[in-house]
Amino acid sequence: SNQPIIDLENQVEELAVHHGPFSVELIEPVMTLAKLYLDEDELESATDQLRRAQNIAHRNEGVYTPRQFEAVTLLTQIALREENYRAADTQQKSAFFVH
């Protein structure tokens, strides 16, 4: 259904096969994939890809890398958004009981 995501997932899988699952070549496409998921509000998939990117960056470039910083920033945003969903959900429930 979402062709850009499907294409990129395939590209990432192919890169993983040819270069190995922790290849530095994967960081950029995995980060892009995470952002596409974010755009689609697929927070769980976005989180998985960001953790994956973080893991790869960590293995290749050590703990403190700019790429990891971007992943952490986006993970924080997701956590905040998920928290908002929970808060919104709670609001809905209390609104329901008020009536």
N, C-alpha and C positions, 0 to 999 in steps of 0.2 A: 504493500500500500504506500509506504513512504520510501520512494525510490532512492533519494540521496542517502538515507540511513542504510538501506539494504546494500547499496553499492559500496559504501564506506566500510560496512561490516565485512563484506567480502574481501575488500582490499586489505583490511587489517589482518584477516585470517590468512590470506595469501602471504603477506609479509612475515607473519609469525612462522609459517611453514618454511619459508625460504631463509629467513635470517635468525630464527629462534624466538621464543616467546618473550625474551627480555631484551630484544634488540633495540638499540637506540632509535632506529628507523621508525619504530612503532609509536614513539611519544607524540609526534605531531598529529598523525591521523587519529590516534586514540583520544587526544584532547579535543580534536575537531568533532569526533563522534560524540563525546560527552556533551559538547555544546549543542549539537543537533538534538540530542535527547532532552536537554534542558529546554530548548525552544519548544519541544513537543510536550513539556511538562511530565516527561517520563523520568521522574526523579530517581527512582531506584536504579534504572539502567545507567543514568548519568553518573550516579555515585559509584557504581561498579567500574565504569570506564575511568573515572578520575582516580580511583584507588589503584587501578591497573597502571595508569600513566605515572602515578607517584612512585609505585613500586619499581617500575622500569627506570625512571629517572634516578631513583635512590641507588639501584644496583650499578648504573652506568656512571653516574656523576657525583656520587656521595650524597650525604644527607642534605646539605644546604645548597640547593640548586634553584635558580629562578623558575625553572619549569615546575618544580615541586611547589613553589610558592603560589603559582597560578592555580594549580590543582587544589591546594589547601584553601585558597580564597574561594574558589567555586564550591568546594565541599561545605564551607561555612555558610555560603549563601543558600545552599540546598537545605542545610539544617534549619536555618532561619525560616525558609519557606515552608518546610514540613511542620515546624512549630506553629506557623501561622495557620496552616490547614487544621491542625488540632485545635487551636484557639477558635478558629472559625466554626469548627464542628461543635465545640462546646457552646458557643454563642447560639448556634442553631437549636441545640437541645434545650438551652434555658429559655430561648424565645418560644419554643414549643410549649413548655410548661407554664409560661406566663399566661398564655391564651386561655 
